[in-house]
Amino acid sequence: MFNTRGHINIDQDLTLANIMMLVTNYDLFKHYIPSFKKVSKPFCSELREDKRPSCVVAKMPSGMLIYKDFSTGDKYTPVRYIQDKFGISYNKALKTIASDFKLRHKNNLEELLSRKKTIIEKMDQIPSSNYDIKISSIPYTRNGLMYWQEYGISALTLEKFGVKQISHFNIESVQYPITKEIAFAYCFGNYKYKLLRPKQDRARKWRSNATPDIVQGKRQLASNGELLIITKSLKDVMVLHELGYNSIAPQSENTELPEKAIPWLKDRWDNIVIYYDNDEAGIRAAKRYSEKWGVSYVHNDMDKPKDISDYYKKYGKASVIELLQILFTT
């Protein structure tokens, strides 16, 4: 890892594995998220406007720490968080860590290694986070169906994709009743859910205990075909399904698909296209994954609604059909 002078060779040895020999995920989150004070203690997001604490650094059953945003469903490893915070590439993020933690200097190595041992011992004593969510589903109400009909999504499609209307939900034994509003649960099996309360503000709109390995729409996907669209939400997946397109979605634009997913999909689909939001974050994520996965990407015009769902709601079915023909046949 180190040359004869005890320094990291930036061009040859700066890898995540080598960095993690000297620092921990805890060190990285603590350094780059000033509002993070304690594992599993909520704090306000520094990546978006957040008036109520809705983010945590949580310990997974594997022992790894990850950043969770319960409002957006975003999940980050430390390096991915640094990338999005500063808008930089993966390699630039590694160089930033090396610089900020002075990993190039031999004098720091003994101190870093000693600190890492201490941090690991502390982390071993912290129980892993496995947020328990329970729901109480009810038959779809008129208002519940009307919400989805604005996006061209039928009751049959909701049933197919495991979307239920709910009367209340529990998180960690605390009950949250649904009064004077509508709420839904995306049900992924094994008590993993993503909860949607459309009328709430951003901080309360979403709650989720879904893990990054859960790919939305995968269970409903055809076995193979000509075109597969990777979009960023189950709502978009369902809109595209109604219009005859096959698609899947990670848990968010900032959640990467499982490592083996892309080769598996490429074996079954002739053409794979990323279709994320037309805002800065969506385009940045689409470009990053386009390069990594070796697939193309598209987005709506900048002066149009950000995604296919909002486009349908604003312009209707005929306009959406025309848009998709332009995006995916030219």
Secondary structure, 3 states (H helix, E strand, C coil): CECCCCCECHHHHCCHHHHCCCCCHHHHHHHHCCCCCCCCCCECCCCCCCCCCCEEEEECCCCCEEEEECCCCCEECHHHHHHHHHCCCHHHHHHHHHHHCCCCCHHHHHHHHHHHHHHHHHHHCCCCCCCCEEEEEECCCHHHHHHHHCCCCCHHHHHHCCEEEEEEEEECCEEEECCCCCCEEEECCCCCEEEECCCCCHHHHEEECCCCCCCECCCCCCCCEEEEEECCCHHHHHHHHHCCCEEEECCCCCCCCCCCHHHHHHCCEEEEEEECCCCHHHHHHHHHHHHHHCCEEECCCCCCCCCHHHHHHHHCHHHHHHHHHHHHHC
